[in-house]
Amino acid sequence: MKFGLRLIEYLGSPRRLVELAVQAEHAGFEYVWFPHDAFMANTWVLTSAVAEHTSDIQIGTVGTNSYLTNPAEIATYIATLDELTQGRAVLGLGLHTREMVEWTGLDAGNYLTHTREAVEIIRRLLQGEVVDYQGEEFSWTDQCYLRFEPFRADIPIYIAAFGRDFLALSGAIGDGSLPMITPPESASYMVPAIKDGALGAGRDPAEVDISGCAWLSISESQTAATDVLRQMISYFGPYLESAALETVGLHPADFAPLKELVATGDHAEAAAAVTEDMFRLAISGTPDRVIEKIEQVAALGVTQINLGGPLGPDPTEAIRLMGEEVIPHFRR
């Protein structure tokens, strides 16, 4: 099992996020990921800052999408970051939800074709090709090529996907897949979909690194670990797919009141409305409990556990616990 840490702005200022990424490297995490969500702190700035303060950890984005950012910009970004880090950049391309893109008035309905074409374009750019491309979603001329030579022509591209068809696409075309395993039990249907996609494309499923994105809250106190999850659950819970929720007996309708409260700006009331069952969306609790849940998702076929969210009541302490108690368990 490989370990990734996913950092979001709820944890503090940009400088604080960089500090946590440095701590993650020292704690033994192999990857640090930054969600590329609309209207959140900018991922590209954060990854560039982390590049200058680390030396070994792989640095990636989660959910960079080719609707809000053209593949030309995505390719030049990831190639520049890869040069800066001397080969430590990873691109997580895809969508968290259609709705977040459509906030801006864009139609994300054709996301399967859009993502497939964007991945092809970016790979061809990184390989030094002139991308005179005529597809369903993109129409490019013979002036579309990088004006510099990338450090690597094969920068790993992970696909952030949801739904069976999109998950299958991630297995078909991705070096890795970034499914949101919220709750962790949802890996039971996501992993087979990814592997089926790989097999359908004539690939060995073992070639695809399945980086399951789970919410984490770890503490020596079980109660403290779960309570700090409220804001994350109330904001993102309404966007989780039905099939994932059903693996723990939840349904999208359960989150409708929370979504309405968030929409009206009443975040505190939304957090207070999180029910006990909703805490099952996350990996939370003491180190022993976290180890148990990670073992469960490993048994379901997840090959990298990509942990994010509140992390715990004290993020610094949470990373320390992971580095001293959880990660060494799996290294043994």
C-alpha positions as CSV (number, residue, x, y, z in Angstrom):
1,M,0.0,0.0,0.0
2,K,1.3,3.4,-1.0
3,F,0.3,6.5,1.0
4,G,-0.8,9.9,-0.3
5,L,-1.9,13.0,1.7
6,R,-4.5,15.2,0.2
7,L,-4.5,18.8,1.4
8,I,-7.4,21.3,1.2
9,E,-7.7,24.9,2.2
10,Y,-9.9,24.0,5.3
11,L,-6.6,23.1,7.0
12,G,-5.2,26.7,6.9
13,S,-3.4,29.3,4.8
14,P,-1.4,28.4,1.7
15,R,1.8,28.6,3.9
16,R,0.3,26.2,6.3
17,L,-0.5,23.8,3.6
18,V,3.1,23.9,2.4
19,E,4.3,23.2,5.9
20,L,2.0,20.2,6.2
21,A,3.3,18.9,2.8
22,V,6.8,19.1,4.1
23,Q,5.8,17.3,7.3
24,A,4.1,14.6,5.2
25,E,7.3,13.9,3.3
26,H,9.2,13.5,6.6
27,A,6.4,11.2,7.9
28,G,6.9,8.8,5.0
29,F,4.0,9.7,2.7
30,E,5.0,9.0,-1.0
31,Y,2.5,11.5,-2.5
32,V,1.0,14.8,-1.6
33,W,-2.1,15.8,-3.6
34,F,-4.0,19.1,-3.9
35,P,-7.7,19.1,-4.9
36,H,-8.2,21.4,-7.9
37,D,-11.7,22.6,-7.0
38,A,-13.5,25.6,-8.5
39,F,-13.2,28.7,-6.3
40,M,-10.8,27.1,-3.9
41,A,-7.1,28.1,-3.2
42,N,-5.2,27.6,-6.4
43,T,-3.6,24.2,-6.7
44,W,-0.9,25.2,-9.2
45,V,0.5,27.9,-6.9
46,L,0.5,25.4,-4.0
47,T,2.2,22.6,-5.8
48,S,4.9,25.0,-7.1
49,A,5.6,26.2,-3.5
50,V,5.7,22.6,-2.2
51,A,8.2,21.7,-5.0
52,E,10.7,24.2,-3.6
53,H,10.4,22.9,-0.1
54,T,10.6,19.1,-0.7
55,S,13.0,16.7,-2.3
56,D,11.4,13.3,-2.6
57,I,7.6,13.3,-2.4
58,Q,5.5,13.1,-5.6
59,I,3.3,16.2,-6.0
60,G,0.0,15.9,-7.7
61,T,-3.4,17.6,-8.4
62,V,-6.8,15.9,-8.0
63,G,-9.6,16.9,-10.3
64,T,-7.9,19.4,-12.6
65,N,-10.5,19.6,-15.4
66,S,-10.2,20.5,-19.0
67,Y,-13.4,22.6,-19.0
68,L,-12.2,25.3,-16.7
69,T,-8.6,25.0,-17.9
70,N,-7.6,24.3,-21.5
71,P,-5.4,21.2,-22.1
72,A,-2.7,23.6,-23.4
73,E,-2.5,25.3,-20.0
74,I,-2.7,21.9,-18.2
75,A,0.2,20.5,-20.3
76,T,2.5,23.5,-19.8
77,Y,1.7,23.6,-16.1
78,I,2.5,19.9,-15.4
79,A,5.6,19.9,-17.6
80,T,6.9,23.0,-15.8
81,L,6.3,21.5,-12.4
82,D,8.0,18.3,-13.5
83,E,11.0,20.2,-14.5
84,L,11.0,22.2,-11.3
85,T,10.8,19.0,-9.2
86,Q,13.1,16.9,-11.5
87,G,10.5,14.3,-12.2
88,R,8.1,14.4,-9.2
89,A,5.0,15.8,-10.8
90,V,1.7,13.9,-11.2
91,L,-1.4,15.1,-13.0
92,G,-4.8,14.2,-11.6
93,L,-7.2,15.1,-14.5
94,G,-11.0,14.8,-14.4
95,L,-14.0,15.9,-12.5
96,H,-15.3,15.7,-8.9
97,T,-18.8,16.4,-10.1
98,R,-20.5,17.9,-13.2
99,E,-22.3,20.4,-11.0
100,M,-19.2,22.2,-9.8
101,V,-18.2,22.9,-13.4
102,E,-21.7,23.9,-14.4
103,W,-21.8,26.6,-11.7
104,T,-19.8,28.6,-14.2
105,G,-22.4,28.2,-17.0
106,L,-20.4,25.5,-18.9
107,D,-22.1,22.2,-20.0
108,A,-20.1,19.3,-18.7
109,G,-22.5,16.7,-20.0
110,N,-20.0,15.1,-22.5
111,Y,-17.3,14.6,-19.8
112,L,-16.3,11.1,-21.0
113,T,-15.4,12.2,-24.5
114,H,-14.0,15.5,-23.2
115,T,-11.7,13.8,-20.7
116,R,-10.5,11.1,-23.2
117,E,-9.6,13.8,-25.8
118,A,-7.9,16.0,-23.2
119,V,-5.7,13.1,-22.0
120,E,-4.7,12.3,-25.5
121,I,-3.9,15.9,-26.3
122,I,-1.8,16.4,-23.2
123,R,0.1,13.2,-23.7
124,R,0.9,14.1,-27.3
125,L,2.1,17.5,-26.2
126,L,4.4,16.1,-23.6
127,Q,5.8,13.7,-26.2
128,G,6.8,16.6,-28.3
129,E,4.2,16.3,-31.0
130,V,2.5,18.9,-33.1
131,V,-1.2,18.4,-32.0
132,D,-3.2,19.3,-35.1
133,Y,-6.3,17.7,-33.5
134,Q,-9.8,17.5,-34.7
135,G,-12.1,15.8,-32.2
136,E,-15.6,16.1,-30.9
137,E,-14.6,18.5,-28.1
138,F,-11.4,20.1,-29.2
139,S,-10.3,21.5,-32.6
140,W,-6.6,22.5,-32.7
141,T,-4.3,23.8,-35.5
142,D,-0.7,22.9,-36.4
143,Q,0.5,25.7,-34.1
144,C,-0.3,23.6,-31.1
145,Y,2.9,22.2,-29.7
146,L,5.1,22.9,-26.7
147,R,7.8,25.5,-27.2
148,F,10.1,23.7,-24.7
149,E,11.2,20.1,-24.1
150,P,9.6,18.5,-21.1
151,F,11.8,16.9,-18.4
152,R,9.7,13.7,-18.9
153,A,7.5,12.7,-21.9
154,D,5.6,10.2,-19.7
155,I,4.4,12.2,-16.7
156,P,1.8,10.0,-14.9
157,I,-1.8,11.0,-15.6
158,Y,-4.4,9.8,-13.0
159,I,-8.1,10.2,-13.8
160,A,-10.4,11.6,-11.2
161,A,-13.7,9.9,-12.0
162,F,-17.1,9.0,-10.7
163,G,-19.8,6.6,-11.9
164,R,-19.2,3.2,-13.5
165,D,-18.5,4.4,-17.0
166,F,-16.1,7.2,-16.0
167,L,-14.3,4.8,-13.6
168,A,-14.0,2.3,-16.4
169,L,-12.5,5.1,-18.6
170,S,-9.9,5.8,-15.9
171,G,-8.9,2.2,-16.0
172,A,-8.7,2.3,-19.8
173,I,-6.6,5.4,-20.2
174,G,-5.1,6.4,-16.9
175,D,-1.7,5.6,-15.4
176,G,-3.8,5.7,-12.2
177,S,-7.3,6.3,-11.0
178,L,-8.5,8.7,-8.3
179,P,-11.9,7.4,-7.1
180,M,-13.5,9.1,-4.2
181,I,-14.0,6.2,-1.7
182,T,-16.3,8.1,0.5
183,P,-17.4,5.9,2.2
184,P,-14.4,3.5,2.2
185,E,-16.8,0.6,1.5
186,S,-17.6,2.1,-1.9
187,A,-14.3,0.8,-3.1
188,S,-16.2,-2.5,-3.4
189,Y,-17.9,-1.4,-6.6
190,M,-15.4,1.3,-7.8
191,V,-12.3,-1.0,-8.0
192,P,-14.0,-3.6,-10.2
193,A,-15.3,-0.9,-12.6
194,I,-11.7,0.4,-13.0
195,K,-10.3,-3.0,-13.5
196,D,-13.0,-3.8,-16.1
197,G,-12.1,-0.7,-18.0
198,A,-8.4,-1.7,-18.0
199,L,-9.3,-5.2,-19.3
200,G,-11.6,-3.8,-21.9
201,A,-8.7,-1.7,-23.3
202,G,-6.4,-4.7,-23.4
203,R,-4.4,-3.6,-20.4
204,D,-3.2,-5.4,-17.3
205,P,-5.3,-4.0,-14.4
206,A,-2.2,-4.2,-12.2
207,E,-0.7,-1.3,-14.4
208,V,-3.3,1.1,-13.0
209,D,-2.5,2.6,-9.5
210,I,-5.9,2.8,-7.8
211,S,-5.4,5.8,-5.5
212,G,-8.6,5.8,-3.4
213,C,-9.4,9.2,-2.1
214,A,-10.7,8.8,1.4
215,W,-11.6,11.4,4.1
216,L,-9.3,11.0,7.2
217,S,-9.6,12.1,10.8
218,I,-7.2,10.5,13.2
219,S,-6.7,11.2,16.9
220,E,-6.0,9.4,20.1
221,S,-9.6,10.3,20.9
222,Q,-12.3,8.6,18.8
223,T,-14.9,11.3,19.7
224,A,-12.6,14.2,18.8
225,A,-11.7,12.5,15.5
226,T,-15.3,12.1,14.3
227,D,-16.6,15.5,15.5
228,V,-14.1,17.5,13.4
229,L,-15.5,15.9,10.2
230,R,-18.8,17.8,10.3
231,Q,-17.8,20.7,8.1
232,M,-16.4,18.4,5.4
233,I,-19.4,16.1,5.4
234,S,-21.9,18.9,5.3
235,Y,-20.2,20.7,2.3
236,F,-19.2,17.8,0.2
237,G,-21.6,15.0,1.3
238,P,-24.4,16.2,-1.0
239,Y,-22.2,15.7,-4.1
240,L,-21.4,12.1,-3.4
241,E,-22.8,9.6,-5.9
242,S,-25.8,7.5,-4.9
243,A,-24.1,4.1,-5.5
244,A,-21.3,5.0,-3.1
245,L,-23.7,6.2,-0.3
246,E,-25.8,3.1,-0.6
247,T,-22.8,0.9,0.5
248,V,-23.4,2.2,4.0
249,G,-27.2,2.6,3.8
250,L,-27.2,6.3,3.0
251,H,-29.0,8.1,0.2
252,P,-28.7,11.5,-1.5
253,A,-32.0,12.6,0.0
254,D,-30.4,12.3,3.5
255,F,-28.1,15.2,2.5
256,A,-30.7,17.5,1.0
257,P,-31.3,19.6,4.2
258,L,-27.5,20.1,4.6
259,K,-27.1,21.2,1.0
260,E,-29.9,23.8,1.4
261,L,-28.3,25.1,4.6
262,V,-24.9,25.4,2.8
263,A,-26.5,27.2,-0.2
264,T,-28.0,29.8,2.2
265,G,-24.6,30.3,3.9
266,D,-25.6,28.7,7.2
267,H,-22.5,26.5,7.4
268,A,-22.6,26.1,11.2
269,E,-26.1,24.9,11.1
270,A,-25.3,22.5,8.3
271,A,-22.4,21.1,10.3
272,A,-24.6,20.6,13.3
273,A,-27.1,18.7,11.2
274,V,-24.6,15.9,10.3
275,T,-26.0,12.6,11.6
276,E,-24.1,9.8,13.3
277,D,-24.5,7.6,10.2
278,M,-22.8,10.2,8.0
279,F,-19.6,9.8,9.9
280,R,-19.3,6.5,8.2
281,L,-18.2,8.4,5.1
282,A,-14.7,8.8,6.5
283,I,-11.8,6.8,7.9
284,S,-11.8,8.1,11.4
285,G,-10.7,7.4,15.0
286,T,-7.7,6.1,16.8
287,P,-4.6,4.8,14.9
288,D,-5.7,1.2,15.4
289,R,-9.1,2.0,13.9
290,V,-7.5,3.8,11.0
291,I,-5.2,0.8,10.3
292,E,-8.2,-1.5,10.3
293,K,-10.1,0.6,7.7
294,I,-7.1,0.9,5.5
295,E,-6.6,-2.8,5.6
296,Q,-10.2,-3.2,4.5
297,V,-9.8,-1.0,1.4
298,A,-6.5,-2.6,0.6
299,A,-8.3,-6.0,0.5
300,L,-10.8,-4.4,-1.9
301,G,-8.0,-3.6,-4.4
302,V,-7.0,0.0,-3.6
303,T,-3.2,0.3,-4.1
304,Q,-2.7,3.8,-2.8
305,I,-4.7,5.3,0.0
306,N,-5.1,9.0,-0.6
307,L,-6.1,10.6,2.7
308,G,-7.5,14.1,3.1
309,G,-10.1,16.3,4.8
310,P,-9.7,17.6,8.3
311,L,-7.0,14.9,9.0
312,G,-7.9,15.3,12.7
313,P,-8.5,17.8,15.4
314,D,-4.8,18.8,15.0
315,P,-3.4,18.2,11.5
316,T,0.2,18.3,12.6
317,E,-0.6,15.6,15.2
318,A,-2.5,13.6,12.7
319,I,0.4,13.5,10.3
320,R,2.7,12.5,13.2
321,L,0.4,9.6,14.1
322,M,0.3,8.5,10.5
323,G,4.1,8.6,10.3
324,E,4.8,6.9,13.6
325,E,1.9,4.4,14.0
326,V,0.0,3.8,10.8
327,I,2.4,3.9,7.9
328,P,5.0,1.7,9.7
329,H,2.3,-1.0,10.2
330,F,2.0,-1.4,6.4
331,R,5.7,-1.2,5.8
332,R,6.1,-4.2,8.0
